[in-house]
Amino acid sequence: MRKPLDKPSYSDRPTTAQSQPGGEVTWRQVGRRQLLLEWGPVALTGLLLGGAGRLLRDRPGRHQPASSTSLPGRRDWRAVPDSPGAIALAAGSGPATNLQRAIGALGGIDAFIKPGQRVVIKPNCAWDRSPEQAANTNPEVVAELVRLCVAAGAASVIVADSTCHDPDRAFDRSGIAAAAREAGARIAHQTKGGTVSVDLGGSQLGSWNVLQSIVEADRVINVPVVKHHSLARGTLGMKNWFGALVGQRSRLHQRLAQVSAELGDAFRPTLTVVDATRILVGGGPTGGSLSLVRELDQIAVSTDPVAADAWGGTLLDLGAREMPHLDIARRLDLGTPDWRSISIET
């Protein structure tokens, strides 16, 4: 007859294993207090990591870009989207008069800005530099644009840029803040005015935080200064859209030509006003040395951003071969690099 098995005994006290000499494992009873002391930190760490994982699971980041399904997309601020492009040139009369003449040759500001519209003027105001150093857009050009838009009945005019140097210092030292405010505009930058996440599309861009004032504008005027750039050779209108973005823009410098053209596709301005009052022929984009500044007293106003960049490049002795973004932009149907074929003398 088979001997019955001994009935196991149970205890409400947990047990843990202990290694004995010779490799034998024995078990000992552990009190709840001892269990919490030994295993509590491990359990707490697991709970914290699990909670963090749930919180971060759907958060946009380097390895999980934001979903673009609910984001606003690329913007088109052109007054007449299907009209043929044109570029008007003026020189020799000072910033304000040159600007008036060039815009007048395109039909005047009233052809582009209507009463009640919210207008944003986007200069290059990236650097803590004086107007004489030509690293930023000339403040007199910005001020005259503000006055023209106000006179056309704009509901509001904002001068906006996301700067590289401290924004308040850059706006103040460039002279743009004082000139814009005196002419009737407000100032917006990366720490003043907010941002909106926008799906910019393209092969290089995707979702970016964009200055809110630009996203919400009815009309946008892009106002680059002509200057040398250590990587791109020249920085002009399409490259100037870097200043609409807020974030780690340095990673976009790996493919500058493609990125510049895609920015031109993502932001289609009402006008591009190319400031060549003073140009920076070396040491860009930051500048600093007055020996690298040339006084030209010229301005171009264009409804074709590709032609505007092509014209500005000629002032830096740059042709199409040195500015590959022009051909990419042409293939994106943004305009023509042959600025002479659509130019209007004033």
Steps between C-alpha positions, in 0.01 A plus 500: 500500500636841395597724789302829488698811422567740781264796488691816431478772754433862401587823672381854441863614523693539168817302447826578325781280379842487663808335353688269733855370472521227239235662278197381699208742508286530811198719565432733787190683609503878458282753674303759306725781625811320381334426164420869448853601591659250261262514202314832540759713314505255209122497471480879526757542223298269277182696561671831425655372177169355387319825569763704318473267204125550482540879525768517229352236270303746288721807558673642188877485515815408313387144442127562463410810299169666562207373300421749226138393460370770734758773431457804277699472179701718266389861455433702187477876554525603133257775404436349155632142504474430127635831371835505315793606717677833474794674664541877526837658568582842644829661599669824598220672694539369854317209666153651536479656153653196331233284665219734399617504138536123476162422654341772289631330186309185601173686548548653844449356846121501454538223243629272777365622834126552554323681786448284807772249423755384758849553359830353612833638382777240527846666496833336570556606860704205619805675640603745770653735242464867409342609170842604369625140528238376248432170676131588533239666279529878489260653756401781262374244250297326771356829628391614153330166437311539827387850404383383159299212648343725764407752230339218299264432791660194658324401822836422657865486399746276684874480438605144585814288504643209697850625574832322554634745758287613796178626337461823695865594446483412129183702441629796701855526366395441140279809528203298377303506826505879536440566129212254478326625813532863398341416164206321668595131527535251783795263551480119526776243543562157654438618857225749419192398305481121521545220247281257307600151385477485120552216255734662246520192279798441274766232523699683769258709705194325645346645817647814655402765751438820303456853635128535569480851355618368163260205499202722577584783255289584197800641314875450556783703350842335504782756535847339482829688490757397238795343677769236487445168676787268596306186400247609239729763338210745513197544725196662339122463497439127519776449756344783702208268585726327752396792720137386493597177677558448871707200607824323417544653156868407481410147388349650183842625391602155379313552170468876475408523132214250529380647828505858371293405196255300711462796737418709195233245412362494855484881538380683188516872581288784371819682402873448531683827564875453455695756702829590332538838667814354658617149422737269686755347259689285754497378857137399482255431628599675825719772352668755723776654291412823322771422244272226362202732450417658163268800464280437192176690569288250302170322558303238310133420556369181346199271484740225388720378790734308268569805285552705817770261624662478157525880479642527850757234420641707216596768754721239670638378165304177541339330204268201473789255545587654837135507613358152432182576694387713205466202268329294770255785555439527126415130487261556792328757276580793728625732226783563257870565561499709180420823680593716202210357298244634751679813626347849507727802518377801699 
